[in-house]
Amino acid sequence: MNRIVIQKDVAEQIRQADGQIELVDDQGHRVGVVRRPPTQQEIQFAKSRVGSQSPKFTMAELIAKIEAL
């Protein structure tokens, strides 16, 4: 794996981002996408949903619902 060291301010922007981040060069061309690791709060929320009694859908059911809109 290659390692690229980024400036502190860029690293902080990535840490503070909500969701994925698109990295672009100075011409606006996509270089890649960064997905930050989940926070402890996000992990706890996800764990709290395990075993939930809320309705569950398969991926096919979700796609069908979206296509029906």
Residue, then its C-alpha position, 0 to 999 in steps of 0.5 A: m500500500n502506498r502512503i501519502v502524507i497530507q497537511k494537518d488542515v486537510a487531515e482535520q477536514i477529513r476527520q470533521a467530514d460527515g460521510q465520504i469525501e471526494l479528493v480532487d486535484d488542482q484541475g478538479h479531476r477526481v483522485g479518489v474517495v476517502r471514507r472516514p472510520p465511524t465515530q464511537q457514537e456511530i458505532q454505538f448507534a449501529k450496535s443499538r439497532v441490532g436485534s431491533q424489531s423495526p421492519k426489515f427489507t431485502m435489497a431487492e425490496l428496497i430497489a423495488k420501492i425506490e423504482a416505484l416512486 
